[in-house]
Amino acid sequence: MKIDYGKNGLEISVNPNWNLTILRPINQKIITKPIKAIKEAIRNPIGSISLKNIIQKKRKDSNVCIVIDDATRPVPSHLILQALIEELNNYGVKDENILILIATGLHRSSNDDEIERMVGQKLINRINIKNHQSTDKDSLVFVGKTSTNSPIYLNRYYYESDVKILTGYVEPHFFFGFSGGSKSIVPGIAGAETIQANHSAENIAAPYSRFGIYEKNPMAEISTEIAHIAGVDFTINVCINEEHKITRIAAGDLLKVHDHLVDYQLKYIFKEISKPYDIVICGNGGYPLDINLYQAVKSMAIGEMAVKEGGTIISVNECSDGIGVGQDHFKALLFSNLKPIEIYEKIRNHQIMVPDQWEIQILARIMMKAEIFVISKLLENEIGNIGLKYASSVEEAIELALHKHRNDASILILPNGPQLLPLVRN
């Protein structure tokens, strides 16, 4: 069988003696003419006046800022952009008045090849494109504080634009509840200080900061608050399947679009299981989601949902970008020689306060529950010294796990990352 891994997948030789369960996503109907469908969604928005009317209410030379996801996300932004910019041109907006802003958050900048994939050949030389830089003070503007007294720094190009448009995709997120919506603002185009306050140790540890939980999720609530302050004129979000094909589109009001697509996701994504498994094999859904070990933590959080206490998670992510370019603090903690419980407690007690600490905090939490084998392009000496385990193949990791547990240990394979999430029935 094949599990999503990199661009081409990874074949696993299944032993008929394994006590194996495979859970695959529910089949979703693909939108066969996505550009046409996106235009129809733009013209028939949810909870908003039309984009045409929004543009007409502005001056003729209004600047339009379009936010798109960065290179670590599989959303087909080029299709959204083609439809959107054709519509904007028809409304009289010229190319030179449009900026495509890549929502990097604290991630590295997208490179030229990635930008071409994201934006498409038709637009890459027509439209101005910028990577958001969360640590570049000159490109940020301070706009006040949140209700929790956290500073709000936002991308200046976005904040000062006449028309602000968000694009992206909605799927379950391992601590934000769901991606899409206001997540394009925070962390997408926020300053580092704002992101770190939003992703604090306390918020990450909150019981509602988990896959698929949007209401009462402190990070989602703060992000939505900041999005209202920043201003969002129009939103275009989509849902995609395991092949990254568009299955659903909604456009219009920020919250109503997000709620609509979250409701759609809830019909397809979660699968009840009767009890936890001894061994869970899962990835991030292939490239670009499995581009580095930093991103691979998300797949481990999927495993956490289904594995028993003391069980084994086998994380299958290509990690073609290594641990993660620019993830120096994450890497330093991976090689800190601390035990997971020490890392977790030091972060919770604010003895460790570094950018991206939330990723290692979640990793440490998962490692406190189960052992984790890493299957990737990384070498054994590249996965750190805090307890992550190395295996050269999924099959080898399974055999090692069976030796730890028992030959008839229960095994769950989730081949398609967050396209299907297991929920233990209470």
Secondary structure as UniProt FT lines:
FT   STRAND          2..3
FT   TURN            6..8
FT   STRAND          10..11
FT   TURN            16..17
FT   STRAND          19..22
FT   HELIX           34..43
FT   HELIX           51..56
FT   TURN            60..61
FT   STRAND          64..69
FT   TURN            71..72
FT   HELIX           77..90
FT   TURN            91..92
FT   HELIX           95..97
FT   STRAND          98..103
FT   TURN            105..106
FT   HELIX           112..119
FT   HELIX           121..124
FT   TURN            125..126
FT   STRAND          128..131
FT   TURN            134..135
FT   HELIX           137..139
FT   STRAND          140..145
FT   TURN            147..148
FT   STRAND          151..155
FT   HELIX           156..159
FT   STRAND          163..169
FT   STRAND          172..173
FT   TURN            174..176
FT   STRAND          177..178
FT   HELIX           181..184
FT   TURN            185..189
FT   HELIX           192..198
FT   HELIX           201..205
FT   TURN            207..208
FT   TURN            211..212
FT   TURN            215..216
FT   HELIX           218..230
FT   STRAND          234..240
FT   TURN            242..243
FT   STRAND          246..252
FT   HELIX           254..268
FT   STRAND          270..273
FT   STRAND          277..283
FT   TURN            287..290
FT   HELIX           293..306
FT   STRAND          307..316
FT   TURN            320..323
FT   TURN            325..326
FT   HELIX           328..334
FT   HELIX           340..348
FT   TURN            349..350
FT   TURN            355..356
FT   HELIX           357..367
FT   TURN            368..369
FT   STRAND          371..375
FT   HELIX           380..382
FT   STRAND          389..390
FT   HELIX           394..404
FT   TURN            407..408
FT   STRAND          410..414
FT   TURN            415..416
FT   HELIX           417..419
FT   STRAND          421..424
//
